Amino acid sequence: MKTINHRYVLRLLGLLLLLMSASMVLAFSWSIFEYFFRVSTWRQGVEIVRAFLVTMAIGGFIGGGLWFFGSTDGHFGKREALFLVSISWLVGAMLAAFPFYFWAKTHVFVPLQDRAFLSFVNCYFEAMSGLTTTGATVLSNVESIPRGLLFWRAFTHWLGGLGIVVIFVAVLPSLGGGGKKLFHFESTGIGSDTASSNIKETTRILLLIYSALTVSQIVLMKLVDPSIGWFSCITEAFGTLGTGGYNIYNASSGQHSPAVQWVIILFMILAGINFGLYKKVVLGKIRSAVKDTEFRVYLAIIAAASLTIGFFIYGTEYHATTGAVNEKDIFTTARDAIFQAVSIQTTTGSATANFDQWGLIPKAVLVALMFIGGCGGSTAGGIKVIRVIGALKIMKVELERAFRPSVLRSVRIGTHNVEYHQRISILAYVLGILFLFGLGSVLIMITEAGSGVSGTTAMAAAIATLNNVGPGLAAVGPVENFGWISASGKLILSLLMVIGRLEVFAILVLLMPAFWRSH
């Protein structure tokens, strides 16, 4: 009879916390440069640097303790992998929240717009939203936050995009068979084409591709608009490649020039593609990558959604995220339509227009895109295009069986047969998302009943967090924030974020009593 090997889990959790603490060195170093050598006062520099130092010390102490008392002896199976992946995100978000909280608590004078971080629940929500690449925020004035914290806030998207545990597998010593189990449960639908037997080599290739795309976006943004600052390029790239959408401007991506917005569109599309296809391209299998069914459907959905939205918003009046009224010309309309379609489908959540002012049909298209999401094996959230294709093909087969019960049809996606257990998995996942969407909406309506929340707002908040989109509609729309939601509501939404990021089952399985029994 085997129980969960808790000491193995604790040791690896300790290593993960040490890695996360070490990752804060980048934000810490930026803070030293920014506040001691450039623009701010010595006092403000001390506050932000101290926040990171204390956080890194806490992470190092707890992580080191877990590593010391843990052990890699014994079995590491699927239950251990599921437990570790789930607890890593829950605990990792807590560590990621500390810099926000410690800064706010030690800030000499906290302006009204900065007070959101005086609540640890708000800090936890912001950190969880960052790591899960959701991009929902409690901040009403992002530009009032120190750049060191904005760097860390954006960097959580980059860490969470590929997956903190996937990066963990890539850079730490060999975990044996445990590494492949961790990769499977944390890599957002990356299939057999990506998850090769040499899991460490696979994760390192993915990390290299991810880094190369990030650097490429930074450089290209600077090339098309030399007036944009390097800090803006870096943080925008973190949010784009991680499909998170955190920005250093209140106007989000609407702050940038049209040329920069087109660059962001390009890299949002690239971030929503299965990273396994990039591996194929690197290995010279370009034709196979281009012929991929999911890839083609993904691009077709973007094109159809962009055309539909553009058709219905052309000539209508709405505001850009900067507050300016749109110019109503075809070029601005096309750019806004394409940007928002791509941003929502890839679940990046960046905005150039207040799409909450659009008509019913454009908003309905955006809601559909929130559910569909990007490709499996990408940094995007949502149900994933591959599952949507599978679900529609299964539905077609079952419809035919209604009038031809003797006919047996296989379900194929491209050249691959969808086995029976895979059909069940697809349908169970879609059903799980719909159930959690309904449950989340009801819970938000209950927790926020005192504030008179509308059904539209409650449902939009549930969709936006469960599918890791970020902004929704109504009171959680693209120019609004989640700061007004109660502490209990924020914790519910934070849980929806991590459930969606880990694709439902990795978290919900922990609620089953059978999971904890000896086997």
N, C-alpha and C positions, 0 to 999 in steps of 0.2 A: 504493500500500500504506500503510495507516494503522496506527500503533501507538497504544497508550494515551497520551493527552496528560497525562503525569505532572505537568507544571508547572501545568496548569489545576487538577488535583486537589489539588496541594499548596497552591495559593493559597486555594482554598475551604476546605480543611482548616484552614489558618491562621486564616481568618476565623471558623470554627466554634469553634476553641480560644479565640480572643479573646472570642467571645460567651459561652462557658461560664465563662471567667474573670470576665467582667463580671457574670454571674448570681450569682456567689458574694458579691457586694456585699451582698445581702439577708441572708445568713447571717452575714457579717462585721459588718454593722450591728447585727443582733440580738445578737451576741456582745458587742459594745461596750456596748450598753444593759444586757444581762443581768448582765455580770460587773463592770462599773465603776460602775453606778448602782443595782444592786438587791441581789443575794443573796450573791454569792460573794466570795472574797478577790481582792486585787489581783494576786497571783501567778498564780492560776488564770486570771484574765482575760487576762494577758499571754500565757500558753501557747496559749490557743485563738485569740486574735487573731493571734498570730504564725503559727500554722498556716495560717490563711487568707491572710495577707499573703504568705507564702512561696509558697503554691500559686498565687495570682493573679499573682505575679511570674514564676513558671516558665511558666504558661500564656501570659502576655503576651509573654514573651521568645521562646518557641518559636513561638507563633502569629504574632507579628510577623515572625519570621524566615522562616517558611513563606510568609507573605503577600508579603514583600519579594522572595524568590527565586522565587516562583511567577509565573505569568502567565495572563491570561485570553485570550491570543491562541490562535487555532486552534479545532479541533473539540471539542465536548463532547457526546458521544453516550451510548448506553446503557451501554457498557462503562465509561466514565468515571463515570457516575452510580452504577452498581453498586459500583465500586471505592471511590468516595468514601463512599457510605452505609455500607458494611461497615467501612471503616477508621475512620470517624467514631465508631462505637460502641466499637470496640476501644480506640482511643486516648482517646476521651472518658471512658471508664470509668477509665482510668489517671489522668487529671487529676482526676476526681471522687474518687478514692481518696486523693489526697495529704493533704487535711486530716485524715482519720482517722489516717494514718500519722505525720505530723509532730507531731500532738498527742500521740500515744502515746509517741513517741520523746523528746519534751521534757518530758513529765509528770514532776514531781519524784518522786512516789511512785505507782507503778502498782499498785492493788489487784489481787488475783487475778482478779476478774471483768472487769477492764478490759484484760487482757493479750492479748485476741484481736487487737487492732489493732497489736500489736508486730510482727506478721507482715504483710508487704505483700501476700501472696497473700490473706490474710483481708480486708484493706482493699479489694483489687481485686474480690473476690467480693461484698463488701457494696455497693460502688459499682455494679458491673454488675447486681446484683440490684435496686438502686434504679432505675437508668436504664431497664432492660428491664421495669420494673414487676412484677418477680417477687415480691419481698418475702421471699425466703428470707434468713435472717440467721445470722451466726456468733456473735452475742452471747447470753450466758446471762442477763445482767442489763442490760437496756436502760436501766433507770432510773439506772444509775451513770454514764452517759455525759453530758457537758456538753450543755446545751440548744442551744448554738450548733451543735454537731455533729448533734444530733437534728433541728434545723431543716433543715440541709443534707441530711441523710439523707432526710427526708421530701420535700424540694424536688426531689430527683433523680427521685422518682416523678412529680411534676408536670411536670418537663421531659421525661421519657421517655414520659409518657402520650400526649400528642398527637404526640410525636416530636421529638427534638432537631433533626432536619434540617428537619422541617415548620416548626417555629418559626423556624429559620434562614432558610428561604425567605420567611417572612412578614415578617421585620423587616429583612432586608438589602436593599441596592439590587437592581434588576432583574437576574436571571440569564438572561434571554431564554428560549430553549427548554430550557436546562439545568434551570431551576426546575421545569418540568413533569415532566421525567424523574426528578429527585430526589423529587418528591412521589409519583410513581407507585411507586417502589421502596421508599419508607420509610413510607407511610401506612397500613399494615396493612389492606389490602383495600378501601380507599375506592374506590368505583366511579365510573362515568362521571357519575352524578348529582351527585357531589361535585366531581370533578376537572374543572372547567370550563376553557374555553380561557383565561380570565383567572385564571391560577393564583395570582397574588399576591392578588387580591381574595378568592379562595376561602380561602386559608390565613389571611388576616386575619379573615374572618368566623368561621372555625372557632376561631381563637385568642380572639376576642371571646366566642363562645358558651362556650368552655371556661372562660374567666376568670369569666364571669357565673355559671355553675353553681358554681364554686369559692366565690365570694363568697356566693352564696345559701346554700350548705351551712353556711358559717362562721356566718352570721347566724342561720339557723334553729336550729342546735345551741345557740347561746347563748340564743335565745328560749325554747326548750322546757325548758332547764335553766340558769338564771342562775348556778348555783354552779360550772359548768364554766369553766375558765380559757380566755382567748383563745388562748394558746399551744397548748393541747390542741385547740381548735376548728380552728385554722389547719393544724396538722400532720395532723390526722385528715382534713381536706378534701383536702389534697395527696395523701394515700394513697388516699382513696376515689375522687376524680375521675380519678386516674391509674391506678386499679385495681391498686394495688401492695400496700397493706396494712401498710406500716411504721407502727409505733405508738410512742408514747413511754412506754407502760406494758408491763410484763411480762405482764399479763393481757390484752393487746391490747384489742379493743373491749369485752370483758367488764367492763372497769373502769368503763364508763359506765352511766348510768341507763337503764332500759327506753325512756324517751322519746327519748333521744339515739340509742339503737340503732335505733329505727324510722326516725329521720331518716337514719341511715347506710344502712339498707336501701333507702330511697327513692333516695338519690343513687348507690348502687351500681347499681341498676337503670337509672337515667338514664345512667350512664357506660358501660354495656354496650350502649347503643343506637347504631346507625349515626349519626354526627354529620351525615351528609348529610340525614337526616330533620329535624334541627333547622334546617338551612338552609332546607328546604322550609317549615317552620312560620314562620320569619322572613319568607319571601317570600309568606306567605299561603296556601300549598298544604297546609292542615291535613288535608283529607280524603284527599289522596294519601298523606300520611305515615301516617295511621292505618290505611289499607288495605294498607300495605306487608306483603307475605307474611312476610318474615323477622322483622319486628317482632312480628307476631301469633304466629308459631311460638315466638319467643324468650320471650314472656310465657307461652305455654302450657306450655313446658318448665319454667319456674320454678314455675308453679302445680302441675303434676303432680309434680315432684320434691319440693316442699315438703309436699304432702299425703302422699306415700309415706313420706318421712322421718318426718314427724310421727306417722303411724299406727304406725310400728314402734318409735319411741322413747318414745311416751307410756306412762307408768307405770314405765319402766325407770330404773335409777339410774346416773347419770353425773355427772361433775364439771364445773362451770363453769371457765373459764380462770383465775378468781380462786382456785380450789381448793375452793370451797364445793360441797356436794352439791346437785344440782338439786332444786327443790321438788316436782317431779312433777305440778304442776297444769297444766291445759290451756293456760293463757295463756303460761306460761314455755316449755312444750313447743313451742307454735306459733311463738313468737318465735325460739327457737333453731333450729327446723327451717327457717323461712323465711330467717333470717339466714344460716345456713350454706349453704343451697341457692343463694341469691343471691350470696353471697361467693365460692363455688367456681365457679359458672358464669361470673361476670364476671371470674374469676381475680384477684379482689382479695386473697383469702387471709386477711382478718381473721377473728377467731374470738371467739365468746362462750362456746363449749362445747368440751370435749375430745372431739371427734367420733371420735377413735381408740378410745374406749370404747364406741361404738355397735355394734350388731349387724352381721351380714354384709350384709344387704340395704341398710340406710342407707349403709354405706360403699361398696357397689357403685354405688349411685346417685351418690354424690359423685365416684367415680372416672370414671364416665361423663360427668359434668358437667365434670370437668377436661379431658377430651378435646374436648367440644363447644365450650366457651367462649362468648363473647358474639357480638354481631353484627359483620359485616364493617364496617370503617370506624369502629369504636369504639376505645376505649383498651384493651379487653380482649384477652386472648390466646386460645389454643386454636385448634382447627381452624376455627371460626366457624360459626354457625348456617346461614348462606347456603350454605356448602359441604356441610354435612350434608344439607340439603334437596336440593341438587343431586345428591349421591352416591346418596341413597335413590331419587330419581326415575330416575336412570340405571340403577340396579339393577332397578327395576321394569320399565323398557323392555327391558332385556336378558333378564329372566326371561320376558317375554311372547314375545320372539323365539325362545326355546327351543322353544316349541310352535306358534308362528305366524311362521315365518321370512320369510314374504312380506309381513308387515305392517310398515310403516314408521311409527314414532311419533316425534313431536318431543318434546323435553324442555322444559317451560315452568316458570318460577318466576314466579308472578304473571302479569304481562302480557308478560314477556320470554322469548324463545326462547333456549335455551342452545345456542350453536353447537358444532360438533364439536370445535374446538380448545379451547373452554372446558370441554367434558366431559373431555378428556384432561388439562387443567390441574388440574381438581378431583380426578380420580382419582390423578394423580401426586402432588399435595400430600398427600392422605390416606395414600397408600402411603409417601411420604417421612417423614411424622410417625410412622407405625407402625414403619418401619425404624429411624429414629433413636431411638425409644423402646426398641426391643430392643437396639440397639447400646449406647446409654447405660447401660442396666441391666447388661449384661454387663461393660462397662468399669468400672463402680462396684463390681461384685462382685469384679473382679480387683484394683483398686487398694485396696479395703478388706478384702481377704481376711484380713489380719492381725488385724483387729478383730472378725472373726466376723460380718460384716454378713449379715443375712437377705435372702432374695430379695425379700420384701415391701418392706423398706427400700430396697433398690437400685432396684426398679421405681418405688416411690413418689417417690424422689429424682429419677429420670429424668422421670417424668410432670410432677412439680411444677415443674421448671426448664424443660423443653422447652416446656410450655404456659403458662409464666409465672404459675403459680398461687401458689407460695411454699411453704406447709406441705403435707406429704403425710401419710403414715401411719407407724406404728411409730416408729422412732428419728428420723424427721424429721417427726413429727406436730405438731399445733397448739400443744402446750406444750413441744416440744423445739426444737432448733436444729441447724444444719449445722456447728457449730464443731468437732465431733469428727472430721469427714472429713479425710483427708490433703490435702496441698497439691496433689498431682496430681489427686485426685478433685475438689477445688474448681475447678481450672482446666477440667476436663472439663465440670463442671456450668455453669461460667460460659460456656463455648462453647455449650452447649445453650441457655442463656438467650438469647443474642444470635441464634442460629439460629432459635429460635422467634419471637422478637420481629420479626425481619426476614422471617418466613414462609418459611424454609427455603432457597429458591433464591438469594436475594441473597448469602448467604454461601457455599453449596456451589458455586456457579458459579465462584468464585475458584479452586477446586481443579482445574478442568478446564484442561489444557495449551492447548487451543484458544482459551481466553479471552485468553491472553497473547500469542498469535501475531499477526503483522501481518495485516490484512485488506484 
